[in-house]
Amino acid sequence: MDFSDVSYYTNRELSWLLFDKRVLEEAKDKDNPLFERLKFLSITASNLDEFFMVRVASLKDMVSADYKKKDIAGMTAKEQLASVIEQTHKLVGQQYNVYNKSLMPQLAECGIRIISHHEDLNKEDAEYVDRYFADNVYPVLTPMAVDSSRPFPLIRNRSLNLGALMKKKNGEGELEFATVQVPSVLSRIVAIPDAKVTKVILLEEVIERNIHKLFLNYDIVCSYPFRIMRNADLSIEEDEAEDLLQEIERQLKKRQWGQVIRLEVEAGIDARLLKLIREELEIEQEDIYAISGPLDLTFLMKMYGLDGFEDLKEHSYLKPQPVPEFREETDMFAKIREGDIMMHHPYQTFEPVVNFIRQAAKDPDVLAIKQTLYRVSGNSPIVAALEQAADNGKQVSVLVELKARFDEENNIVWAKKLEKAGCHVIYGLVGLKTHSKITLVVRREEHGIRRYVHLGTGNYNDTTAKLYTDVGIFTCSESIGEDATAVFNMLSGYSEPRNWNKLSLAPLWLKDRFLHLIRRETDYAKQGRTAHIIAKMNALCDKDIIEALYAASTAGVKIDLIIRGICCLKVGIPGVSENIKVRSIVGNYLEHARIFYFENDGKPEYYCSSADWMPRNLERRVEILFPVEKPQLQEKLRNILDCQMRDTVKASVLKRDGSYEKAGKRAKEPFNSQLHFCMEAREIARAEKDIGNKRVFIPETHHAE
C-alpha cells in the first residue's frame, strides 16, 4: 500500500505550535495552582522565542532562497511560513488573554499586584520608584540618540528596549528618535514596599517613567517598549573551518546581529515611532506583534521564584528520592557488579550519576574515564569530577558537543576548562552532533579489566535532571562494555569495528534497526500472532518511520505512542492508522525519556535511547539505542509506559482532525502519572529506610493499580 499521500501527514512546525498550545492549556487550567500557571505561561513564551530564532528563521531563509521542495505534508516553505505566522499571532493573542483576563485578576485576589503602567502609581509608590531609579537604574543605563552623527544603534537579539520620540525644548527641529536598552543585569521585577499587599512593577515601567531624565534638553513626546527576535541559527562550514572551536566562537558573536525576524511592540504604540523602528529594522508588517501587556512573558518565571507563596505552588511534587541500591557510602562498583541498576529521574535523584564519576576519579584502580557531554549545568559537578580524575592521573577523554544549540558558549567554556585540567577533549564530529549519553569507566580488578557503563536518555546535567523525566542504567555487562569502547574509539577517530554486541548507533544503522523492529511486529500481525508497539519519545516526524507504522497498523499491530511534542503522524485514517493511538503528556516535569517496547510474539523487548524518531536524530546525529534485558528492569519500564497510557490529568489525546483533547474529558477517575511516580519513588525510599540494613524483600516497582 502507498503511504506517500501528503494528506496522511501533519507539518512539523504546525504540530510544534500545537505542542506550545498544550503548554498554554496548563496555564489556563484552574486546577493547577496559580504560580504553576504563571510558570507554564512563561514556558510558552520561552518556547516561542526559540521556535522563532531557529525554525521560523530557517523558513525565512528557505523562502529567500526560493526553496521549492515540499515537506512531508506537501507544503512549500512559503506556505509553511504563512501558516506559522497566522497561527503564531493567534497563539500570542491567547497567551495575553490568559495573562490579562485570568492570571492578573487571580494574582490580585491573592494579594499580589503587578503594576502594569507607571501612571497607576500612587504618590508614595511613585516617590519610591523614582528613588529606586536614581540609586539603582540610572547609573547602568546608556541612552542612545539618533541623529546625523549617531546612526540607528544595533539592537541586540531578545533584548527589551524603550524607543522614544522627542523634541528639543526650544521647539526647534523635527522629532528625533532615541532608545535605551532595559539592562538585563538588573532584576526586571522591582518590589515596592507595602505592608498590605505584594506590589511589583516591571523595570521597563520604572525607566519609562523617568526617561526624561536621560535626555535633559528634550521633551519626550512618547515612549514605548519594543523587543526584537533575530535569526539565531548558526551556519557553520565545518569542512572549511580550520579550528571548529574558533569558528563557533566567531558565529556566536554573529548570532546577536542576525536578520530581524520578529518585532514585538506595545499595543497602541505611536504610529510615527513604529514606522521609524520598522523601517530601520527592515521588517515586514506580518512580523510585527502588537502586545496587550508586558513584552516577554518569561519574567513570570522570576515571579514564580518569589518567596512566601508556597501555598500557590504545587506541593504534591516531591524532591528526588534516593536510589535504594546506592545508599550512603556505597561502593558503586560493587553494587553494579551485582546486576544492572535503573534510575527514573527526577523521581529518583541524579546524584548516583555524579557520584559514579566522583568515585571513579578517586579510585586508584580506575584507569580511564570516557564520557559524552551535550548539555551540562552552569556549575557542573561532573566536570569538576572529570578535572579531579585527570589530576589524579586517570586517562580522561571527553566529547564536548560544541554545536549543542544555545549551549555552544557554555560548552566552549567547559571544553577549555577540561583541556586545561589535562583531559583529552574531542569537539564533536564533522557534520554530526553527538547527542548520545554514555559514560565508560575502565577499572583494573582481581580477574582483569572490567568496564562499567552508564547509559541514559537525558543529558549529564544535574540541574535539568530535577526537571526532566529520564531513564538511566548502570551496567558492567561485558558485551555493552565492548560496545562502549567501540563508541569512544569511533568518536576519537578510529575506524568502526566489524561487529557490535548490544548497542545500535545513529547515523550508522539505528534507523534500520527501528524499521526492522517495526516490520517484525508487522510480520507477526500478518501471521495472526501477538503484535504490539509502545513508543515514548519527544517527537515523531521521520517519514520512513511513519510509513512503517502505517504499514504495521494496516496489518493489525496495536500501536500506542506517547509523544510530548511534534507528531507528524495522523491517527484514525481509514485503512491506514486506525490501530494507532497518540497521546502527549505536559506536566510539572518535562517528559524527555525515550522508551520503546516491542511485543515480539510474546517475548517482549525493551529499549531506551537518546534518539527521537526524527531525521536529525536518525541521520545527522550520533545517538545510541540500548536494550534493557533484566526482567525486573523491564517491569519498571512497562510500569512507566502503562501509567502514562492511563494518565487522565496531564495527558492529551490526538484526534483524527489533528487537534488534541484532554484525556480526562472521557475518564471515569483522575490519574496523574507524574504524581504517581513521585509517590512511588517516595514509598520505595521510605520502605528502604524503614528496613535499615535488614535484608527484607521490597518489590522493585509498584504498579499503578
HELIX and SHEET records of a PDB file:
HELIX    1   1 VAL A    6  TYR A    8  5                                   3    
HELIX    2   2 ARG A   12  LYS A   28  1                                  17    
HELIX    3   3 LEU A   34  PHE A   51  1                                  18    
HELIX    4   4 PHE A   52  VAL A   56  3                                   5    
HELIX    5   5 ALA A   57  SER A   64  1                                   8    
HELIX    6   6 ALA A   77  VAL A   98  1                                  22    
HELIX    7   7 TYR A   99  LEU A  103  3                                   5    
HELIX    8   8 MET A  104  GLU A  109  1                                   6    
HELIX    9   9 HIS A  118  ASP A  120  5                                   3    
HELIX   10  10 LYS A  123  TYR A  132  1                                  10    
HELIX   11  11 PHE A  133  VAL A  137  3                                   5    
HELIX   12  12 TYR A  138  VAL A  140  5                                   3    
HELIX   13  13 LEU A  203  ARG A  209  1                                   7    
HELIX   14  14 ILE A  211  LEU A  214  5                                   4    
HELIX   15  15 LEU A  244  ARG A  255  1                                  12    
HELIX   16  16 ALA A  271  LEU A  281  1                                  11    
HELIX   17  17 GLN A  285  ASP A  287  5                                   3    
HELIX   18  18 PHE A  299  TYR A  304  1                                   6    
HELIX   19  19 GLU A  310  LEU A  312  5                                   3    
HELIX   20  20 MET A  332  GLU A  338  1                                   7    
HELIX   21  21 GLU A  351  LYS A  362  1                                  12    
HELIX   22  22 PRO A  381  ASP A  391  1                                  11    
HELIX   23  23 GLU A  408  LYS A  420  1                                  13    
HELIX   24  24 THR A  464  LYS A  466  5                                   3    
HELIX   25  25 GLU A  478  SER A  492  1                                  15    
HELIX   26  26 LEU A  510  LYS A  526  1                                  17    
HELIX   27  27 LYS A  543  ALA A  555  1                                  13    
HELIX   28  28 PRO A  615  GLU A  619  1                                   5    
HELIX   29  29 PRO A  631  ARG A  646  1                                  16    
HELIX   30  30 ALA A  663  ARG A  666  5                                   4    
HELIX   31  31 SER A  673  ILE A  691  1                                  19    
SHEET    1   A 3 ILE A 112  ILE A 115  0                                        
SHEET    2   A 3 THR A 198  LEU A 202  1                                        
SHEET    3   A 3 ILE A 189  ILE A 192 -1                                        
SHEET    1   B 6 MET A 144  VAL A 146  0                                        
SHEET    2   B 6 GLU A 176  GLN A 181 -1                                        
SHEET    3   B 6 LEU A 160  LYS A 168 -1                                        
SHEET    4   B 6 TYR A 218  ARG A 230 -1                                        
SHEET    5   B 6 VAL A 260  GLU A 266 -1                                        
SHEET    6   B 6 ILE A 288  ILE A 291  1                                        
SHEET    1   C 7 ILE A 341  HIS A 345  0                                        
SHEET    2   C 7 TYR A 468  THR A 475 -1                                        
SHEET    3   C 7 GLY A 448  GLY A 456 -1                                        
SHEET    4   C 7 ILE A 438  GLU A 445 -1                                        
SHEET    5   C 7 VAL A 366  LEU A 373 -1                                        
SHEET    6   C 7 GLN A 395  VAL A 400  1                                        
SHEET    7   C 7 HIS A 424  ILE A 426  1                                        
SHEET    1   D 3 ILE A 341  HIS A 345  0                                        
SHEET    2   D 3 TYR A 468  THR A 475 -1                                        
SHEET    3   D 3 LEU A 590  GLU A 591  1                                        
SHEET    1   E 3 LYS A 433  THR A 434  0                                        
SHEET    2   E 3 ARG A 621  VAL A 628  1                                        
SHEET    3   E 3 SER A 504  ALA A 506 -1                                        
SHEET    1   F 9 LYS A 433  THR A 434  0                                        
SHEET    2   F 9 ARG A 621  VAL A 628  1                                        
SHEET    3   F 9 GLU A 605  SER A 609 -1                                        
SHEET    4   F 9 ILE A 595  PHE A 598 -1                                        
SHEET    5   F 9 HIS A 532  MET A 537 -1                                        
SHEET    6   F 9 LYS A 558  ILE A 563  1                                        
SHEET    7   F 9 ILE A 580  ILE A 585  1                                        
SHEET    8   F 9 ALA A 651  LEU A 654 -1                                        
SHEET    9   F 9 TYR A 660  LYS A 662 -1                                        
END                                                                             
